[in-house]
Amino acid sequence: STSVRDRVEQLRTTITDHNHHYYVLDDPQVPDAEYDRLFRELQAREAEYPELATTTSPTQRVGSAVETNFAQVIHRIPMLSLDNAFSADELRDFDRRVRERLNRGKTAGESSTKEHSTEDHSTEGEGSKEERTIEYVCEPKLDGLAVSLHYQNGELVRAATRGDGYTGEDITANIRTIASVPLTLRGGDFPQTVEVRGEVYMPRAGFDRLNQRLGGRGEKTFVNPRNAAAGSLRQKKSSVTARRPLEMCAYSVAVSDESALPPTHWKGLQQVSEWGFRINPEMSLANGADQCLEAYEALMAKRDRLPYEIDGIVFKVNRLDLQQQLGFVSRAPRWAIAQKFPAEEELTV
Ligand SMILES: NC(=O)n1nc(-c2ccco2)nc1N
């Protein structure tokens, strides 16, 4: 009847909103008892009226014991890995290459990696426009698993691992069990097709609890949170994944209709946050290489106090038109670079 259908719709909207506040904003709106009561009422009504069932209901996050095989997914836009800078000088080189290439107005296009590393600098300074400062977004490099989420008409329809960058594994059933991954986009103002990429990771506290649970049952424990996240996403039963403390932070977005995106990466991430994704609170903006290096030092200093593991910082040219001009070299984007911290075990020696 319409009154039951209305009540079910209302429960779904309310519970989805409570989930967003609790899991994405870390700012619960109602006490747990109230939330549980609403959740149980929705489960009961859906059990009573199976014709009302829908995959986007918040009750569907509990996963199922049905085993899934991981079908292959071809990434429309390859998920390329990041080039690495191993020192401040190498970061400065990256920034200089970015500025020179933009000044030369050189088109992007595919170029061999050789050209990328031994670029001809003989024309350095000649004919280049005034020295320009590039604005970068500085993002903590979360040590988890890169995933790509596909939304059609605001509903999550497919999730895939990075794989080799060109084809990944379909892990939709497992991704749906992660509370900080929206099953439907919030608000109503989004393009028909949205692709959000980000990192799925396991916070340190959840990792420690999981290993205690596994160890206590005499099962094999995980070596680090990254392996735990990867192992949890590869579970063949999504009901097992549902019991793993996984979280996700979004770090890039692509849409079918480019005009729907703001002109910078930073604003794009704000947009993604309004659609219901978590974005990392440690992100910052920096003008030029010197401010990037300050961000690197500041983040390294607070690394051990973060509730999740990071293995470096990622700098991305903020303006999307400049990213477009810079393009990619066959292996990694020309517009981004990661700078890794010394491996933690080395530090503890
Ligand atoms: N792992 C991580 O946190 N990443 N990875 C990227 C990335 C990979 C390719 C382009 O951007 N960005 C962030 N914050």
The ligand as a Tripos MOL2 file, in Angstrom:
@<TRIPOS>MOLECULE
LIG
   14    15     1     0     0
SMALL
NO_CHARGES

@<TRIPOS>ATOM
      1 N1         46.8430    6.8020   -2.3710 N.am      1 LIG1
      2 C1         46.3640    8.0380   -2.2990 C.2       1 LIG1
      3 O1         46.0010    8.5140   -1.2190 O.2       1 LIG1
      4 N2         46.2600    8.8090   -3.5170 N.ar      1 LIG1
      5 N3         46.5060    8.3260   -4.7610 N.ar      1 LIG1
      6 C2         46.2550    9.3490   -5.5750 C.ar      1 LIG1
      7 C3         46.3640    9.3020   -7.0370 C.ar      1 LIG1
      8 C4         46.7920    8.2340   -7.7920 C.ar      1 LIG1
      9 C5         46.7150    8.6570   -9.1250 C.ar      1 LIG1
     10 C6         46.2270    9.9400   -9.1240 C.ar      1 LIG1
     11 O2         45.9940   10.3320   -7.8190 O.2       1 LIG1
     12 N4         45.8590   10.4620   -4.9110 N.ar      1 LIG1
     13 C7         45.8590   10.1290   -3.6210 C.ar      1 LIG1
     14 N5         45.5250   10.9440   -2.5930 N.pl3     1 LIG1
@<TRIPOS>BOND
     1     1     2 1
     2     2     3 2
     3     2     4 1
     4     4     5 ar
     5     4    13 ar
     6     5     6 ar
     7     6     7 1
     8     6    12 ar
     9     7     8 ar
    10     7    11 ar
    11     8     9 ar
    12     9    10 ar
    13    10    11 ar
    14    12    13 ar
    15    13    14 1
@<TRIPOS>SUBSTRUCTURE
     1 LIG1         1 GROUP 0 **** ****
